[in-house]
Amino acid sequence: MSGQSTGAVPGNDRMIAVLDALIGQRNDGWGVRELADAVNLSRSTVNRILQGLTERGLARVDANATYFVGPRLRVLAKVLHDRHPVLRGAPPVMDELSRAADATIMLVVHGPQPDSAFIALLRQQAGPILYHLEPGMDLPLHAGAAGRAILSEVGLDVLTTAPLTRYSEDTVVDRTYLDEAVRVAREAGYAISVGQHIPLAAGVAAPLQIAPNLVGSVSATRLRHNTTDADLERLGPLVRKAADAIADATRHPAPTEQPARQSAADATALGRMQRLLEILVAEPASAPTGSELARRLGANEATAARLRTTAEASGLAIPAAERRMAAGPLLLKWAATLGSEWKIADLAHEAAHSLAHNSGETVGLIVFDPTTATATFAAEARGTVPIGYSLGIGSQIPLYAGAAGKAILAHCPLEIVQGQSLEPITPRSPQTIEQLEEELQQIRATGWAHAEGERIPDAFGVAAPFFADDAVAGSLTFTIPRFRVDNVDVPALTTMLTHAAQQITSLLSV
């Protein structure tokens, strides 16, 4: 990330530096000493920040005192991909361009440092030769089509005065020649590069406006040895058209964009930083500033203004129209590095295992796929009770029979409920849609489901649903042998179960 800028608040900068280092390590992790050296802070300061990040799920620590990206950061990255108009709108355009051009396609964003850019989205071309590219990777502006396309918009003044790095024998490091190449790209509407950055690559890229204060480019890269000059000229208009289509997405806010959920007041600096991240992720194209930001941060306007200054100085945010702000290049880079996918079973691991430890019962975690209206037994946390049921990781869970499925079905659209084929699994399985709907209404009223022998003849089940932004995402369940039910405190288990499900809901929702 860029160094501290004028107006930035040192304490907030330290938090951003630690977060940036955690995310940059991806899955490798940091010890306190190594991280302190990397960000040039004292160990005590880094340790204090890491403790706060861990408490909030932004970091996690293993038994060896190694710190990693926490589940909450991965959720925020996924939600930003879902809600940012360009990150949401670009993939289908990139897929189409990849097929038409038979090329590797990148969406590249300028920043967070003025003289660099990074890969925000990538569609890697299939083939025997793969470029070493991955989302979040830095790219130079002076070498390669993607960087030159950005330079054609922002100008060479963003480059430092240091000598330009030579990546291959073809890299242009003379600023006069580079200025001419950028001028040609500006006039054409796209830049062409052959071997400038990657020796075996030939690429075409066109600039696009991601936000009023943020420039990017879309590029198509092919193998140099089977790409002619005529091929590159043919690709130019295709890439230009794709860039225009992606830029058009910025004029259509995501239908899922909505204000961040209210959260418990946290007057600490770290709590306010987390809240700012959540606001920027929830409303990436037009987040509030001024008195509205202060109210939602639970701070006075002066404190909110200082935090906004730090966010814009670091690149977490950028100014937007009508005195609003938008997700900035640093936040987009974090999202690119962490990716757009999530595995709920991994994210909810701690909550499920804590529940199993505290209850003694085996806990099952079921994940719901709304696109297929199916539920899958995704993870299990074994308890200490000698006899329990193991349902099998990866097995399909019927929605209409058993506590785990019905806890989910109770919060599904009516057409999914009425579309259930009530094939009897056991004699106790629901027999009619009317009976099922009555049970689902009761589940919605209590917040949890129970079932006895509906799916497994000798089992008693209790389950509670969890949600992601108000949409049901799965359930947690205890499945207990019926002969033990009289010796189990079911109300206490239900309370523990619903509390754990609420924790997962808070984790998955923004």
C-alpha positions, -999 to +999 in steps of 0.1 A: +000+000+000+010+036-004+028+054+024+010+078+048-004+108+030-011+143+042-041+144+064-041+107+072-044+096+108-014+076+120-034+052+142-058+044+113-029+040+089-013+014+112-045-007+111-047-005+073-010-014+070-016-046+092-047-055+072-029-050+039+000-072+050-024-100+062-042-100+029-010-098+009+002-130+025-030-148+014-029-182+031+007-181+044+002-162+076+025-140+098+041-142+132+039-110+152+077-104+149+078-109+112+047-088+106+060-060+128+092-059+108+072-059+075+051-029+084+078-011+104+058-010+136+066-021+172+057-056+181+034-044+209+015-022+184+011-050+159+001-075+186-026-051+199-040-046+164-040-083+157-058-091+189-085-066+179-087-080+144-090-115+157-118-106+181-138-092+152-131-121+128-109-100+105-080-122+114-076-157+129-047-172+148-036-208+150-020-228+177+014-217+166+005-180+171+005-175+133-020-150+121-041-153+089-069-136+071-100-140+091-134-152+079-150-118+081-125-103+056-133-132+031-170-124+035-165-087+028-144-096-003-172-119-016-199-093-010-178-065-028-175-088-058-213-092-057-222-056-053-195-035-070-210-026-104-178-033-124-168-065-105-204-077-109-208-066-145-174-074-160-173-113-158-198-121-186-182-095-209-148-109-202-160-145-208-174-134-242-142-116-251-121-146-241-141-168-265-140-143-293-103-135-290-091-169-278-071-150-252-064-145-215-085-115-204-077-092-175-096-064-158-068-041-144-073-012-120-050+018-115-035+021-080-034+021-050+001+035-057+000+061-084+027+044-105+012+009-105-019-012-112-032-046-103-053-074-117-089-072-104-104-100-125-088-127-146-100-152-172-070-174-180-068-189-215-066-227-216-035-241-232-001-256-225+015-223-216+001-204-187+012-169-177+020-164-140-010-141-134-034-140-105-060-115-091-044-090-069-010-091-087+007-058-094+014-048-130+036-020-142+021+009-161+050+014-186+053-022-198+024-042-212-008-033-229-029-031-198-007-006-181-001+015-212-039+017-217-042+032-183-013+056-190-032+068-220-058+081-196-038+093-166-006+105-183+030+098-177+032+122-147+021+094-124+053+075-130+081+081-105+114+097-115+133+065-109+146+046-140+119+024-155+122-013-150+132-034-180+112-067-180+125-080-213+147-069-241+117-053-258+106-032-228+106+006-236+124+024-208+130+057-227+103+081-216+102+099-249+095+067-268+070+057-241+052+090-244+049+085-282+035+050-276+009+063-252-001+091-276-007+065-303-028+044-279-048+074-269-056+082-305-065+046-314-086+039-282-065+009-273-028+000-267-008-028-283+022-044-266+044-073-278+069-088-253+070-055-233+062-071-199+061-109-205+085-120-232+061-146-247+030-124-247+013-101-271-016-080-258-042-054-266-059-033-239-084-005-238-089+020-210-122+024-191-135+046-164-144+025-134-155+055-113-152+093-116-118+091-100-107+056-109-093+043-142-088+008-154-083-013-185-095-045-201-068-065-219-066-096-241-032-114-241-022-142-265+010-162-271+034-141-291+045-169-315+011-175-330-002-139-329+004-116-359+003-079-361-029-083-381-044-104-353-036-076-328-052-049-349-083-072-353-085-076-315-083-038-309-120-030-317-131-061-298-113-051-267-125-015-271-161-027-273-156-049-242-142-019-222-172+002-232-196-025-221-178-029-187-178+009-182-215+009-189-220-013-159-209+017-137-240+035-147-263+008-134-260+003-096-262-033-084-297-043-075-283-059-044-267-027-032-283-016+001-271+002+033-249-019+056-268-036+084-269-019+117-244-033+142-236-030+179-219+002+188-181-001+189-164+032+198-129+019+193-108+030+164-106-005+151-144-010+155-150+022+134-125+011+108-144-022+104-177-004+102-163+018+074-151-012+055-186-027+058-203+005+046-179+007+016-185-030+007-223-027+011-225+005-010-194+004-031-206+030-057-221+056-034-213+054+003-222+082+027-200+109+041-205+138+065-232+136+091-247+104+077-214+086+079-208+099+114-242+086+125-236+052+110-201+050+125-215+061+159-190+089+160-189+127+158-184+144+125-148+153+131-139+117+139-158+105+108-140+131+087-106+120+099-114+084+091-126+093+057-094+113+051-073+082+060-095+060+038-090+082+008-053+088+015-047+050+016-069+042-014-096+024+006-120+049-007-122+076-034-144+107-037-177+101-056-204+123-070-227+144-047-202+144-018-203+106-015-174+082-016-168+049-034-147+018-029-111+027-038-083+008-055-069-006-022-102-021-012-107-035-047-072-050-046-080-067-013-111-082-028-092-093-059-066-110-037-091-128-015-114-138-044-151-139-051-159-173-037-166-185-002-169-218+015-195-214+043-182-246+059-148-230+063-161-197+074-184-212+100-158-237+112-151-220+146-188-215+154-196-251+147-167-266+166-173-243+195-209-255+196-199-291+195-174-286+223-198-267+246-227-291+240-209-324+237-232-333+207-220-337+171-229-307+150-238-308+113-235-278+090-258-278+060-253-253+031-282-243+009-278-235-028-307-211-038-300-216-075-307-253-074-329-253-042-308-281-028-291-285+006-258-303+012-243-317+044-211-296+042-192-301+075-193-319+108-179-311+142-177-342+164-189-339+200-178-359+230-209-380+236-201-416+228-230-423+205-242-400+178-251-399+141-227-390+112-246-380+081-217-381+056-200-350+042-213-342+008-247-360+012-278-343+000-303-333+026-340-333+017-357-300+025-391-315+034-380-342+059-358-338+090-350-308+111-320-297+091-339-294+058-371-280+073-352-252+091-340-241+057-373-247+038-392-226+063-374-195+049-376-204+012-399-188-014-434-203-015-428-219-050-399-240-035-421-252-007-450-261-030-426-277-055-414-303-030-420-339-040-430-355-007-416-390-013-418-408+021-384-415+035-398-431+067-434-435+079-429-402+099-420-381+068-445-353+060-474-367+039-490-335+024-480-300+015-506-287+039-490-306+068-456-294+057-467-257+054-482-259+089-449-272+103-429-245+085-451-218+099-443-231+134-406-232+126-407-195+115-425-186+148-400-204+171-368-199+151-358-235+151-370-269+138-373-303+154-381-337+139-383-373+151-376-402+128-386-383+096-354-391+077-335-415+100-359-439+118-342-438+152-330-402+153-342-370+169-331-338+152-330-301+162-319-274+137-316-237+134-313-217+101-286-191+094-288-164+068-266-142+046-281-107+041-316-120+050-315-149+026-314-184+041-280-199+036-281-231+056-287-246+090-269-260+120-282-293+134-279-318+162-290-353+153-294-374+184-303-411+188-338-413+201-329-435+230-309-406+244-335-379+240-350-383+275-316-377+290-308-346+269-317-310+279-334-302+246-343-265+255-307-258+265-294-274+233-319-253+213-307-221+229-271-229+222-280-239+186-299-208+178-271-186+193-245-203+171-267-199+140-270-162+148-232-159+151-229-174+116-256-150+103-237-120+116-205-133+100-221-138+066-242-106+065-231-070+057 
